[in-house]
């Protein structure tokens, strides 16, 4: 095998890293044909609304961080356009704490960035972890599931605790299906909401960080 000098090797590695970074927040040709659109451009928070002290874009990902800040109530980065029937795909990474992706939700009136409604949950909390769970923020909580850990028990073997996790949310009619890293964790029927906003949660309490990238959605017709 041909040996490379250190400068050449460094250049090769830099190119590989640049290529990998460039792959995020782009639709594949198949996704384009299927009708997916991106909700995040990888550069800024255009189309999203949240506390600018808590939300930013870093290395091609939306970053919500409460480091050095006191977050007393759950706050959200909200995509204001409502959606009804859709398939949403997003890559998420969590550093401690508790987060989730709101869907078919509503923005609470008044100051701040509060949201109520359905959530694809994820958290690191030992036996109370919530990866793969279905949740209703400011509503029934985990009672929307058959058991309080229905989704987590299926998600536990496939969660990448320190890495990126692929979350898929299907909402069609009254059917809700959550898939984490290729594993279906929830397949349920619920009639509480048929349309609403999307949002990313930054949970109150100890300092935490959540990251999201490759946020893409395909709107669906009713079956």
C-alpha positions as CSV (number, residue, x, y, z in Angstrom):
1,X,0.0,0.0,0.0
2,X,1.3,3.4,-0.9
3,X,2.4,5.5,2.1
4,X,1.1,9.1,2.4
5,X,3.0,12.0,3.8
6,X,1.4,13.8,6.8
7,X,0.3,16.9,4.8
8,X,-1.3,14.7,2.1
9,X,-3.1,12.5,4.7
10,X,-4.4,15.6,6.5
11,X,-5.8,16.9,3.3
12,X,-7.5,13.6,2.5
13,X,-9.1,13.5,6.0
14,X,-10.2,17.1,5.7
15,X,-11.9,16.4,2.4
16,X,-13.6,13.3,3.8
17,X,-14.9,15.3,6.8
18,X,-16.1,18.1,4.5
19,X,-17.9,15.6,2.3
20,X,-19.5,14.0,5.3
21,X,-20.6,17.3,6.7
22,X,-22.1,18.3,3.3
23,X,-24.3,15.2,3.3
24,X,-26.4,16.5,6.1
25,X,-29.6,18.5,5.4
26,X,-29.8,17.4,1.8
27,X,-32.6,15.4,0.2
28,X,-31.7,12.2,-1.7
29,X,-33.0,11.8,-5.2
30,X,-35.4,9.2,-4.0
31,X,-36.7,11.5,-1.3
32,X,-37.2,14.3,-3.9
33,X,-39.2,11.9,-6.1
34,X,-41.3,10.8,-3.1
35,X,-42.2,14.4,-2.3
36,X,-40.1,15.2,0.8
37,X,-39.1,18.8,1.6
38,X,-36.5,20.1,4.1
39,X,-37.7,22.1,7.1
40,X,-34.2,23.1,8.1
41,X,-31.5,24.4,5.7
42,X,-28.5,23.6,7.9
43,X,-27.4,27.2,8.1
44,X,-29.9,29.3,10.1
45,X,-33.3,29.1,11.8
46,X,-35.3,30.5,9.0
47,X,-38.9,29.3,9.4
48,X,-38.4,28.5,13.1
49,X,-39.3,30.6,16.2
50,X,-37.7,30.2,19.7
51,X,-35.7,31.9,22.4
52,X,-32.6,33.1,20.7
53,X,-30.7,32.7,23.9
54,X,-31.3,28.9,23.8
55,X,-31.4,28.0,20.2
56,X,-28.7,28.2,17.5
57,X,-27.2,26.4,14.5
58,X,-23.9,24.6,14.9
59,X,-22.1,22.3,12.5
60,X,-25.2,21.8,10.4
61,X,-27.5,21.0,13.3
62,X,-30.2,22.9,15.3
63,X,-28.8,23.1,18.8
64,X,-30.9,23.7,21.9
65,X,-28.8,24.3,25.0
66,X,-29.5,25.4,28.5
67,X,-25.8,25.5,29.5
68,X,-25.2,28.5,31.8
69,X,-28.9,29.4,31.6
70,X,-31.8,28.7,33.9
71,X,-34.8,27.2,32.1
72,X,-37.7,27.1,34.6
73,X,-40.4,25.8,32.2
74,X,-40.3,23.6,29.1
75,X,-39.6,25.8,26.0
76,X,-39.7,25.0,22.3
77,X,-38.3,25.9,18.9
78,X,-41.5,26.1,16.9
79,X,-42.1,25.6,13.1
80,X,-45.2,27.7,12.8
81,X,-46.8,26.1,9.7
82,X,-49.3,23.4,10.7
83,X,-49.3,19.9,9.2
84,X,-52.0,17.3,9.2
85,X,-51.1,13.9,7.6
86,X,-47.4,13.4,7.0
87,X,-44.2,11.3,7.4
88,X,-41.5,13.3,9.3
89,X,-37.9,12.1,9.5
90,X,-35.3,13.7,11.7
91,X,-31.9,12.8,13.2
92,X,-31.6,13.6,16.9
93,X,-28.8,13.6,19.4
94,X,-29.2,14.2,23.2
95,X,-26.7,15.1,25.8
96,X,-28.4,14.1,29.1
97,X,-31.7,15.6,29.9
98,X,-35.1,15.3,28.2
99,X,-36.4,16.4,24.9
100,X,-38.9,15.5,22.2
101,X,-40.5,16.4,18.8
102,X,-43.9,17.9,19.1
103,X,-46.4,17.3,16.2
104,X,-50.0,18.0,15.6
105,X,-49.5,20.4,18.5
106,X,-50.7,23.9,19.4
107,X,-48.7,26.9,20.5
108,X,-49.9,28.1,23.9
109,X,-51.1,31.7,24.1
110,X,-49.1,34.4,25.9
111,X,-45.3,35.1,26.2
112,X,-42.6,32.5,25.7
113,X,-42.5,29.5,23.5
114,X,-44.8,26.9,25.0
115,X,-46.4,24.1,23.1
116,X,-49.1,21.5,24.0
117,X,-49.9,18.3,22.3
118,X,-48.5,15.1,20.8
119,X,-44.8,14.4,21.3
120,X,-42.3,11.8,20.0
121,X,-40.4,11.6,23.3
122,X,-36.7,10.9,24.1
123,X,-34.8,11.2,27.3
124,X,-31.9,9.6,29.3
125,X,-33.4,8.7,32.7
126,X,-32.5,5.1,33.5
127,X,-35.6,2.9,33.8
128,X,-37.7,6.1,33.2
129,X,-36.0,6.8,29.9
130,X,-38.4,7.8,27.1
131,X,-36.8,7.1,23.8
132,X,-39.5,5.8,21.5
133,X,-42.3,6.8,23.7
134,X,-45.5,8.6,22.7
135,X,-46.4,11.5,25.0
136,X,-48.9,14.3,25.3
137,X,-47.3,17.5,26.5
138,X,-49.6,19.3,29.0
139,X,-52.2,16.6,28.5
140,X,-52.4,12.9,29.2
141,X,-48.6,12.5,29.4
142,X,-47.6,8.8,29.1
143,X,-51.2,7.7,29.4
144,X,-51.5,8.0,25.6
145,X,-49.6,4.6,25.5
146,X,-50.8,1.2,26.6
147,X,-48.1,1.2,29.4
148,X,-45.9,4.0,30.8
149,X,-42.8,2.5,29.0
150,X,-44.4,0.9,25.9
151,X,-42.1,2.7,23.4
152,X,-39.0,2.7,25.6
153,X,-39.0,-1.1,26.0
154,X,-38.9,-1.5,22.2
155,X,-36.4,1.3,21.7
156,X,-33.9,0.4,24.4
157,X,-31.9,-2.1,22.4
158,X,-31.5,0.2,19.4
159,X,-30.8,3.6,21.1
160,X,-27.4,5.2,20.4
161,X,-27.0,7.0,23.7
162,X,-24.2,9.3,22.7
163,X,-24.8,9.3,18.9
164,X,-27.3,10.3,16.3
165,X,-30.7,8.5,16.3
166,X,-33.1,8.4,13.3
167,X,-36.6,9.2,14.4
168,X,-39.6,8.8,12.1
169,X,-43.1,10.1,12.9
170,X,-46.1,8.9,10.8
171,X,-49.4,10.7,11.4
172,X,-52.2,9.7,9.1
173,X,-55.8,10.0,10.1
174,X,-56.0,8.8,13.7
175,X,-52.9,6.5,13.2
176,X,-49.7,7.4,15.0
177,X,-46.5,5.4,14.3
178,X,-43.1,6.1,15.8
179,X,-40.0,4.4,14.5
180,X,-36.5,4.8,16.1
181,X,-33.4,3.6,14.3
182,X,-35.6,1.3,12.1
183,X,-37.5,-0.2,15.1
184,X,-41.3,0.6,15.3
185,X,-41.9,1.5,18.9
186,X,-45.4,2.8,18.8
187,X,-48.3,2.0,16.4
188,X,-51.4,3.4,17.9
189,X,-54.7,5.2,17.1
190,X,-55.7,8.4,18.8
191,X,-58.2,11.1,17.9
192,X,-57.2,14.0,20.1
193,X,-55.6,16.0,17.3
194,X,-55.7,15.9,13.5
195,X,-53.4,18.8,12.7
196,X,-51.0,21.3,14.3
197,X,-47.5,22.7,14.6
198,X,-44.1,20.9,14.9
199,X,-41.6,21.9,17.6
200,X,-38.4,20.7,19.3
201,X,-38.4,20.7,23.1
202,X,-35.8,22.0,25.5
203,X,-36.7,20.7,28.9
204,X,-36.6,22.6,32.1
205,X,-34.2,21.6,34.9
206,X,-30.5,20.7,34.8
207,X,-28.3,21.9,31.9
208,X,-28.9,19.8,28.8
209,X,-28.4,19.9,25.0
210,X,-30.5,18.6,22.1
211,X,-29.5,18.6,18.4
212,X,-31.6,18.0,15.3
213,X,-30.6,17.7,11.7
214,X,-32.0,16.3,8.4
215,X,-35.5,17.4,9.2
216,X,-37.6,16.4,6.3
217,X,-41.3,15.9,5.8
218,X,-43.7,14.4,3.2
219,X,-47.3,15.4,3.4
220,X,-49.8,12.5,2.8
221,X,-53.3,12.1,1.6
222,X,-55.8,10.2,3.7
223,X,-56.0,6.5,3.0
